[in-house]
Amino acid sequence: MPTTQQLREQRANIWEQMKEIMEPAQADSRSSLSAEETQKYDRLEVDLDAIEDQITRAEKFDARSAAMDKVDRTGVVPDQRAAGQEDETSDARYERIFRSYLRSGRDELDREERQILNGSFVADSEARAAGVGTGAAGGFAVPLAFRNVFIETMKWFGPMLDVAETITTDSGVNLPWPTNDDTGNVGAILAENTQVAEQDVTLGTNSLDAYMYTSKLVRASYQLLQDRPDFDTWLARKLGERVGRILNQHFTTGTGTAQPDGIVTSATVGVTGTGSLASTGGVSYANTVDVVESLDPAYGNGNGLQWMMHQSARKAFRKLVDGQGRPLWDVDVTGQFPNTLQGYPVIINNDMPTLATSSKSVLFGNIREAYAIRLVSGLTTARLTERYADFLQVGFLAFQRADGTMQNANAVRVFQTTATA
């Protein structure tokens, strides 16, 4: 199997072949490629998408391999205390007990271990007391290592969690969150012996709640519990994948009614497309220039600017060229940096709308400045032992409370395709 670097080199080679097809046609001002060129280009594009999927998979594997190297092999290697090593810290002891609970349930714990585990029980009444609608049915707070794997996996499957501003709170009480727009206010010349004029900063307030998200139920067989020494890491990843996907969906296109208001939903349309959906997917070179220029200079001249788009938009942008016939989409041949469009990094987020009439499938700006995400630190899991005993399975589920809101709408603009084909 090729290494990640070899895959990146293959991607760069395929991209060069695609440019060799497109650039001569553009230089000759041909309206379209020949049938043979179109067939070859489409085949290369399929290969390029496949290589990029392999790169993503390989990068995830490398990251998870590093995490797996740190797995505590409790039950596989001799217990540290039995080997005469130093006593466990309280955190390490709880983590060991929690692993035993996941694998074997409470019945296999001794009295002292049950007391320690019960000390982390989060009841339904506690969740309701925090002031956020319906709580969970109750479960046990997870140790730090489990939560770290869970959060890391959520970010893999939720790009918004990786690029937006994220805050973590200990409780889930309603959190008023200030918004601001002071771009229209300017200073003034002050004459001698003249009172300074007053100009308020334009402030607003959004609310960061703590909606209760669940992974839904994950069922694990007794064989899996017995045979995987890293079961707790595996479970954290699976639960994190599910929660990460639904959080990313709501942070991207949430309605704001009984769920977060998504960044695309709340963003201002900077440009309406003029490109033909039939020939270019609804985008044009001029559109990309206009989207960049639609951003307020206070943010357009700063750092942290990036594109976020659906994969279908990426396919259309790959075919665009500037006035000199040079591709706007730039693949880093070294494999060390992300792909760029007009010199700005591109984030693929498939929870954004696909390219279609009147769709908002492309976002540009400083996403970290524009959008705030709130996570509540009390990640909770529950283990269902009896419900699936006749299947020789155990059920697991996780609860994560979260919300997100636009905090500075001037920091981003969204591109909307034409309403006609």
C-alpha positions in Angstrom: 0.0 0.0 0.0 1.5 3.4 -0.9 2.4 5.9 1.8 0.6 9.2 2.3 3.5 11.0 0.6 3.4 8.7 -2.4 -0.4 9.3 -2.7 0.2 13.0 -2.7 2.8 12.6 -5.4 0.3 10.6 -7.5 -2.3 13.3 -7.0 0.1 15.9 -8.2 0.9 13.8 -11.3 -2.8 13.3 -12.2 -3.4 17.0 -11.8 -0.6 17.9 -14.2 -2.1 15.5 -16.8 -5.5 17.2 -16.4 -3.8 20.6 -16.9 -2.1 19.3 -20.1 -5.6 18.6 -21.5 -7.3 21.8 -20.4 -4.6 24.4 -21.0 -4.1 23.8 -24.8 -7.8 23.9 -25.4 -8.0 27.2 -23.4 -5.0 28.6 -25.3 -6.7 27.9 -28.6 -10.0 29.4 -27.3 -11.9 26.3 -28.2 -15.5 26.2 -26.9 -15.2 22.6 -25.8 -12.9 19.6 -25.5 -12.9 16.9 -28.1 -14.7 13.7 -27.3 -11.3 11.9 -26.7 -10.1 14.8 -24.5 -13.4 14.8 -22.6 -13.2 11.1 -22.0 -9.6 11.3 -20.8 -10.2 14.3 -18.6 -13.3 12.7 -16.9 -11.3 9.5 -16.3 -8.5 11.5 -14.7 -10.9 13.5 -12.5 -12.4 10.2 -11.2 -8.8 9.1 -10.4 -8.1 12.4 -8.7 -11.1 12.1 -6.5 -10.2 8.5 -5.6 -6.6 9.5 -4.7 -7.9 12.4 -2.5 -10.2 10.0 -0.7 -7.2 7.6 -0.1 -5.1 10.5 1.2 -7.9 11.5 3.6 -8.2 7.9 4.7 -4.4 7.5 5.1 -4.1 10.7 7.1 -6.9 9.5 9.5 -5.1 6.2 9.8 -1.8 7.9 10.7 -3.6 10.0 13.3 -5.4 7.1 14.8 -2.2 4.9 14.8 -0.6 7.6 17.0 -3.6 7.5 19.3 -3.6 3.7 19.4 0.0 3.6 20.5 -1.1 5.3 23.7 -3.9 2.8 24.5 -3.9 1.3 28.0 -3.9 -2.5 27.5 -5.7 -3.2 30.7 -6.7 -6.9 30.8 -4.1 -7.8 28.2 -0.9 -6.9 30.1 -0.3 -7.4 33.8 -2.0 -4.9 36.1 0.5 -2.2 37.0 -0.4 -2.3 40.7 0.2 -6.1 40.8 3.6 -5.5 39.3 4.5 -3.4 42.3 4.5 -0.1 40.5 3.4 3.2 42.0 -0.3 3.7 43.1 -2.6 5.1 40.4 -3.7 8.7 40.4 -7.4 9.3 40.9 -7.9 10.1 37.2 -6.0 7.0 36.1 -8.0 4.9 38.4 -11.3 6.2 37.2 -10.2 5.7 33.6 -9.3 2.1 34.4 -12.7 1.5 36.1 -14.6 3.2 33.3 -12.9 0.8 30.8 -13.9 -2.2 32.9 -17.4 -0.8 33.0 -17.6 -0.5 29.2 -16.3 -4.0 28.7 -18.0 -5.9 31.5 -20.7 -3.7 33.1 -21.1 -2.7 36.7 -21.7 -6.2 38.0 -18.0 -7.1 37.4 -16.8 -4.2 39.5 -16.1 -4.5 43.2 -17.9 -2.4 45.8 -15.2 0.4 45.9 -15.0 0.6 42.1 -18.8 0.9 41.9 -18.8 3.8 44.4 -16.1 5.6 42.4 -18.1 5.1 39.1 -21.4 6.1 40.8 -19.7 9.4 41.8 -19.7 10.4 38.1 -23.3 9.5 37.4 -25.2 12.3 35.6 -28.9 12.0 36.2 -31.7 13.2 34.1 -32.8 15.7 36.7 -29.3 17.2 36.7 -29.5 17.7 32.9 -32.9 19.4 33.2 -31.7 21.6 36.0 -29.2 23.2 33.6 -32.1 24.8 31.8 -32.0 23.3 28.3 -35.2 21.4 27.4 -35.2 17.6 27.7 -32.3 15.9 29.4 -30.8 12.5 28.9 -31.9 9.4 30.7 -28.7 9.4 32.7 -25.2 8.0 32.3 -21.6 8.2 33.4 -19.3 11.0 32.7 -16.4 9.9 30.5 -12.7 10.2 31.5 -10.5 12.7 29.8 -8.8 10.2 27.4 -12.1 8.9 26.1 -13.4 12.5 25.6 -10.2 13.5 23.7 -10.7 10.7 21.2 -14.4 11.5 20.9 -13.7 15.2 20.3 -10.9 14.5 17.9 -13.1 12.1 15.9 -15.9 14.7 15.8 -13.6 17.2 14.2 -12.6 14.6 11.5 -16.2 14.2 10.6 -17.3 17.8 11.3 -15.2 20.5 9.5 -17.0 23.3 11.2 -15.7 22.1 14.6 -12.2 22.5 13.2 -12.5 25.9 11.7 -15.0 27.9 13.8 -14.3 29.4 17.2 -15.1 26.8 19.9 -15.6 27.4 23.6 -16.2 24.8 26.2 -18.3 25.4 29.3 -18.7 23.4 32.5 -22.5 23.8 32.5 -25.2 24.1 29.9 -27.1 27.2 31.1 -28.2 29.6 28.5 -25.2 31.8 27.5 -25.8 35.3 26.0 -23.2 35.8 23.3 -22.4 39.3 22.0 -22.3 40.1 18.3 -20.9 43.2 16.8 -20.7 45.3 13.7 -18.7 48.5 14.0 -17.5 48.7 10.4 -19.7 51.7 9.6 -18.4 53.9 12.5 -15.5 56.2 12.0 -13.5 58.7 14.0 -13.5 62.5 13.5 -11.3 65.6 13.7 -11.7 67.3 17.0 -11.5 71.1 17.1 -9.9 72.9 20.0 -12.1 73.3 23.1 -14.8 71.1 21.6 -16.5 68.2 23.3 -15.8 64.7 21.9 -18.8 63.3 20.1 -20.1 59.9 21.3 -20.5 57.0 19.0 -21.8 53.7 20.4 -20.4 50.4 19.2 -23.2 48.5 17.4 -23.7 45.5 19.6 -26.2 42.7 19.4 -26.8 39.5 21.4 -27.3 36.0 20.2 -28.0 33.1 22.5 -25.8 30.0 22.9 -28.0 27.2 24.3 -27.0 23.6 24.9 -29.0 21.2 22.8 -28.8 17.6 23.8 -27.2 15.6 21.0 -27.1 11.8 21.0 -25.0 9.4 19.0 -28.1 7.1 18.9 -27.5 3.5 19.9 -24.3 1.5 19.0 -24.6 -2.2 19.6 -21.4 -4.2 20.3 -21.2 -8.0 20.3 -19.7 -9.9 23.3 -17.0 -11.2 20.9 -16.0 -7.6 20.1 -15.9 -6.7 23.8 -13.7 -9.7 24.6 -11.4 -9.5 21.5 -10.5 -5.8 21.2 -8.1 -4.6 23.9 -8.7 -1.0 22.5 -12.5 -1.3 22.7 -12.9 2.0 24.6 -11.0 3.9 21.8 -13.0 2.1 19.1 -16.2 3.1 20.9 -15.2 6.7 21.4 -14.5 6.9 17.6 -17.8 5.4 16.6 -19.8 7.7 18.9 -17.7 10.7 17.9 -18.4 10.0 14.2 -22.1 10.1 14.6 -22.3 13.2 16.9 -19.7 15.0 14.7 -21.8 14.5 11.6 -25.0 15.8 13.1 -23.3 18.8 14.7 -21.6 19.7 11.5 -24.9 19.5 9.6 -26.6 21.9 12.1 -23.6 24.2 12.4 -23.6 24.5 8.6 -27.3 24.7 7.6 -29.2 24.6 10.9 -32.5 26.5 10.9 -32.1 28.2 14.3 -35.4 26.8 15.5 -34.9 24.1 18.1 -31.4 23.7 16.7 -28.3 25.9 16.0 -28.5 28.5 13.4 -26.1 27.4 10.7 -23.4 29.6 9.2 -24.8 29.2 5.6 -28.3 30.0 6.8 -27.2 33.1 8.6 -24.6 34.4 6.1 -25.2 37.3 3.8 -25.2 36.6 0.0 -22.2 38.4 -1.4 -22.6 37.4 -5.0 -25.3 35.7 -7.2 -23.7 33.6 -9.9 -23.8 34.3 -13.6 -22.2 31.0 -14.8 -24.1 28.5 -16.8 -25.2 25.4 -14.7 -25.2 23.4 -17.9 -21.6 24.1 -18.9 -19.7 25.3 -15.9 -21.8 24.1 -12.9 -23.1 27.7 -12.3 -19.7 29.3 -11.5 -17.4 31.6 -13.4 -14.0 33.2 -13.0 -15.7 36.6 -12.4 -17.8 35.0 -9.7 -14.7 34.0 -7.7 -13.3 37.5 -8.0 -16.6 39.1 -6.9 -17.0 36.8 -3.9 -13.5 37.7 -2.6 -14.2 41.4 -3.2 -17.7 41.2 -1.6 -16.0 40.8 1.8 -15.6 43.9 3.9 -12.0 45.2 3.6 -11.6 45.0 7.4 -11.7 41.2 7.0 -10.7 40.8 3.4 -7.2 42.1 4.0 -6.6 39.9 7.1 -5.4 36.4 7.9 -7.5 33.3 8.3 -9.5 33.6 5.0 -10.6 30.4 3.4 -13.2 28.9 1.1 -15.7 26.3 2.3 -17.7 24.4 -0.3 -19.5 21.2 -1.2 -17.6 18.6 -3.2 -19.8 19.3 -6.2 -18.6 22.9 -6.2 -15.0 21.7 -6.1 -15.5 19.8 -9.3 -16.8 23.0 -11.1 -14.0 25.2 -9.8 -11.3 22.8 -11.0 -12.3 23.7 -14.6 -12.2 27.5 -14.2 -9.3 29.6 -15.5 -8.3 33.2 -15.2 -8.0 35.7 -18.1 -4.6 34.2 -19.1 -6.0 30.6 -19.2 -4.3 29.6 -15.9 -6.3 27.3 -13.6 -7.8 29.0 -10.6 -7.6 25.7 -8.7 -4.1 25.1 -7.4 -3.0 21.7 -6.2 0.1 21.8 -4.0 2.5 19.3 -5.6 4.5 18.9 -2.4 1.5 17.6 -0.6 2.4 19.8 2.4 -0.4 22.4 2.0 -4.1 22.4 1.2 -5.5 23.0 -2.3 -6.2 26.7 -3.0 -8.6 28.7 -5.0 -7.5 32.3 -5.9 -4.7 31.7 -3.4 -7.0 30.9 -0.4 -7.2 27.4 1.2 -10.3 25.3 0.5 -12.3 23.3 3.1 -14.6 20.6 1.8 -17.9 20.4 3.7 -20.4 18.1 2.2 -23.2 19.4 4.5 -23.3 22.5 2.4 -25.9 22.5 -0.4 -24.8 20.9 -3.7 -24.5 23.1 -6.8 -28.0 23.7 -8.1 -30.2 26.6 -9.0 -30.2 29.2 -6.2 -28.1 27.0 -3.9 -25.6 28.5 -1.4 -22.9 25.9 -1.9 -19.8 28.2 -1.5 -18.7 30.3 1.5 -15.7 32.6 1.8 -14.2 34.6 4.6 -12.8 34.2 8.2 -15.0 31.4 9.6 -13.4 31.5 13.0 -14.2 35.2 13.3 -17.7 34.7 12.0 -19.1 31.7 13.9 -19.0 30.5 17.5 -19.6 26.9 18.7 -20.3 26.1 22.3 -19.6 22.6 23.7 -20.5 21.5 27.3 -17.7 19.5 28.8 -19.9 16.9 30.5 -19.8 14.2 27.8 -21.9 11.3 29.1 -22.2 7.7 28.0 -24.8 5.0 28.9 -24.4 1.2 28.7 -27.5 -1.0 28.1 -26.8 -4.5 29.3 -30.1 -6.4 29.5 -31.9 -5.0 26.5 -29.9 -6.9 23.9 -28.7 -9.8 26.0 -30.6 -12.3 23.9 -28.5 -11.1 20.9 -25.3 -11.4 22.9 -24.8 -7.7 22.5 -24.5 -4.6 24.6 -25.8 -1.2 23.6 -23.9 2.0 24.1 -24.8 5.7 23.5 -23.3 9.1 24.1 -24.7 12.5 24.9 -23.0 15.8 24.0 -24.6 19.2 24.6 -23.8 21.9 22.1 -24.9 24.9 20.1 -23.6 27.4 17.6 -24.4 30.9 16.3 -23.2 33.6 14.0 -21.2 36.1 15.9 -19.9 38.4 13.2 -21.8 38.2 9.9 -19.5 40.7 8.2 -16.6 38.2 8.3 -18.0 35.8 5.7 -20.0 35.9 2.5 -21.9 33.2 0.7 -22.0 32.6 -3.1 -25.5 31.8 -4.5 -25.8 30.2 -7.9 -28.2 31.6 -10.5 -31.9 30.9 -10.3 -32.0 29.9 -13.9 -30.2 27.0 -15.7 
